[in-house]
Amino acid sequence: MTQMRRLTSHTPNQTREIGLRLGRLLAQPLVIALNGEMGAGKTVFAQGLARGLDVPEDYYITSPTYTLVHEYPGRLPFVHADFYRLADLDDLDCLGIEDLMAGRAVIAIEWAQKIDGILPSDCLTIDFRLSADQVRRLIWRSNGPFSDDVVLAFWEQTQDGLSNEH
């Protein structure tokens, strides 16, 4: 059963905290598709996710806009991809992104809508919507049994301090 949930973040720190909480929850690999306009909070979310996966503090998490993919060690390996500048799906062949998605890492992919056709069938999609008053609305959609379980577990553990809706 596909889960769809919404969270509201009023600050970058709240967005980072949401990522942190998700990272702490994860116990196995997952592909997380992050979609939204420039400045909507995708990279800030990925920074929190990395910390929740125990990526060491001396790794500064930045958007890999020009290199497309960064890999980090953690409790689970963390791969952060940004496909904003991706011109063609053929560019992915040299990156081995399909191999990475089938591997043992948690992968956060910014601008994932550009590779929608090759995303795994069971992944978590988070759409970031930025309002005029800088409030971010995060719309979570699971796409299979494992991502369903992740969304449900996140909501069970995240009833405090975050503004959420079903």
Secondary structure, 3 states (H helix, E strand, C coil): CCCEEEEEECCHHHHHHHHHHHHHHCCCCEEEEEEECCCCCHHHHHHHHHHHCCCCCCCCCCCCCCCCEEEECCCCCEEEEECCCCCCCCHHHHHCHHHHHCCCCEEEEECHHHHHHHCCCCCEEEEEEECCCCCEEEEEEECCHHHHHHHHHHHHHCCCCCEEEC
